[in-house]
Structure formats: structure tokens, C-alpha cells
Amino acid sequence: MFLIQSHSLTNFFLVELLFQRLTMAVSVDAEYLKEIEKTRRDLRALISSRNCAPIMLRLAWHDAGTYDAKKKSGGPNGSIRFKDELNRPHNKGLEKAVAFCEEVKAKHPRVSYADLYQLAGVVAVEVTGGPAIQFTPGRKDAESPDEGDLPDPNQGASHLRTLFSRMGLSDRDIVALSGGHTLGRAHKERSDFEGPWTRDPLKFDNSYFVELLNGETPELLQLKTDKALLGDPKFEPYVKLYAKDEDVFFRDYAVSHKKLSELGFNNPQRKTTSTVTQQAAGIAVAAAVVIFTICYEVRRIGK
């Protein structure tokens, strides 16, 4: 009898483990979508009141920018919340953005960190006058820090192309996303640079490209990676296009931002009923294994 109980207990724990694993995945049901919209509203209020759009956009980018398309690793999975990743030199200062997001997370604990950080980036662009960016929820949280290099501001065009192609992004994506520097400024305590890229660092527009074409000025920042966009025959036409036509820039930026925010993310377009059915089926199979094992042990001992 002890043997039967022992096997039963073991298999019960197997069922429990399977259930936990199945329910760890983000289930994008109607309630989760409601939480996303509430989270969006709270982020909008927080970002507007704290004037923190630039650092929230940087948080979203840095969480996503570790993606490696060949290795299928990294990406927008919330891993930047871990201290080992957050404390890396290129993430200096982002602990402030993580803390801001924790205020919203406390109100909406069901929303994954991965979704929260990317939604913060989307809202940061929108509340500062930028384009509306389509947001699809359902990202799962990483359980450990990511590895992966981010852009080095002291490097040139080849470095940018190598880094972004590792993520699976194009030349157009590189230039469009560079336009995100229209928001914010560099801080000496976080990097070796100081100053804004544009004259209104809390307004999302195409002025980054306009200023780039105007040349260097004492009051505005132009990094080597910024100036590299002008010296490259594939990058420069996009710079001139976006400086001339803000609507085109907004359109392309929205597309590129969405791509960046979904690197390695399997878009959950399944219906909720399908997800529930799959989970129920998995649990039913595990339960059947337990019942079969118990019956087998009873017959074996009874012989």
C-alpha cells in the first residue's frame, strides 16, 4: 500500500508541475487585455507627470536590444530588471525607469514585465507627439539576465549594421530608430557625453534628422554613430527623406519600433478558448498517466 501511495504522490507532483508550467505562460484573455489598457492609462499619467518619456523609451530599447536572431536568445523579455543586467555600463541610469515601472506593476501584477517595459516605450513616444505604435501583448518574462551587446556610440556605420543585423533589422530600421534620439539627452554621469540631440528633447518629431543635416553646433550633441548615418550611402538617403518628410519618418518609425519590441516574440494570435483547451488537454494527459500508474501498481501487487 505504501508503494501505491508513494507512486501516486510522485505522479501527483508531476501533474502539479505540469499545471504550473502551463499556467506560467502569459494567457492573453479578455481580462489580460483589460489590464493592458489600464496599464497604458497609468503609464500615460506617470510619464506625463514625471517628464520621463526619454528614459522609458531607452528602457524599452535596451530590454529588446539584446536579441540574437541566429541564437534565438535575448530580446524584449523583461530581463533588464535583473541587477546583473541592469548594472552593466550601457544600462547606467535605467534603474530609475525600472523603479517607475514598478509603481505601475504594483497596480497591475498580472501584466508581465516584458509587456510593461515595451508598453512604456510605446506610450513614451505617443505622449510626446510621436506616432501611434501598434502594441500586441503576451510577452513572457525571462527568468535570468540576457547577454548581448548594445550600440557603442564611439563606433561607426559598420558597427551599427553588424549589431542591428544580428537582431534581424534592416538599414531602414537603423535610421528610423536612430530618430528616437529626438527624445532626451545624454548625461555625463551615465556616459561620457552630455547634452540633447534636439532643441526640444521632450517632443517627438523629425528634428533629429534636420539637426543632423545642419551640422554640429555647440549646444547640440552628435555622436559618432549619429554622424555615421551621413557618411554611409545606404543610410544617408533615409536621413534626408526623414528630414524632409516627417509623416514618412513617423510611418517608418512606428513599423521599426514595433519590430524591435517584438524581436523573438511569438505573437499569441490564438483564441483564448484554444489556449484553455490546450492547457486542459495537457493536464488531462498527465492525470491519465497517474490513474494508469495506480491501476498498474494495484494489479501488480495483487498478483
Helices and strands as residue ranges (DSSP letters): H 2-24, H 30-50, H 53-64, G 79-81, H 83-86, G 89-91, H 95-107, H 113-127, H 157-167, H 171-178, G 179-182, E 185-186, E 195-196, H 207-214, H 224-231, H 236-244, H 246-261, H 272-302
